[in-house]
C-alpha cells in the first residue's frame, strides 16, 4: 500500500534529495529550471508517493508557464526511487496528476522528455513550441487535457508572471477532498 499526498513546503528538502538521487548533478542547469526560478509550483499537482514505512518512493511536480500567451502546465521533474523503478510508480504519478490537472480545468501540459516513454500517457512531439536553448526540439512533448487545447498554441515557452495564470482558461482550485489517499501498488501489466 502506498500513500499519495500533495507535496507541502515542509516536504521540499526530502523531494529535492530524491531528485538529486535520481538525476545528474547538473539538473538545475537545464533550461526547464530557468522557467521555474522564482515561480511557485502548482501545489495541488505536486504529488509524493510514500511506502508503508513512510519512505518517499516517488514525486512529480508541475509549474505554470505560457506559450503564445496561453497558460500551460510544465510537467517535471518526475522521479522514482531507484529501488522501485520499473514497478509502475512513475506511471501511477503521471496518470493521477494528469487526472487532477484536468479536474482543475487545465487544458494543456508540456514536458521535455523521451517520446517512447511518454507516448503511453498520450504525449506527442509539439511543433512550434520553443523551449529555451539548448533543449532538443524533438524532446518537447505535449498532451491535451481538453480537445483541441494545443491547436494554434505556438511560440517560445515563457515564465509565468504573477497572477496572470488565473485567466479564464482554467480553474486554480483543486477539487474538494484531494488530500492524502491510500493507493494500491500499480498493476505491472498496466504499464
Buried (B, 14 or more C-beta within 10 A) or exposed (E): EBBBBBBEEEBEEBBEEBBEEBEEEEBBEBEBBBBBEEBEBBBBBBBBBBBEEEEBBBBBBBBBBBBBEBBBBBBBBBBBBEEBBEBBBBBBBBBBBBEBBBBBBBBBBBBBBEEEEBEEBBBEBBEBBBBBEEBEBEBBBBBBBEEEBBEEBBEEBBBBEEEEBEEEBBEBEBEEEBEEEEBEEBEEEEE
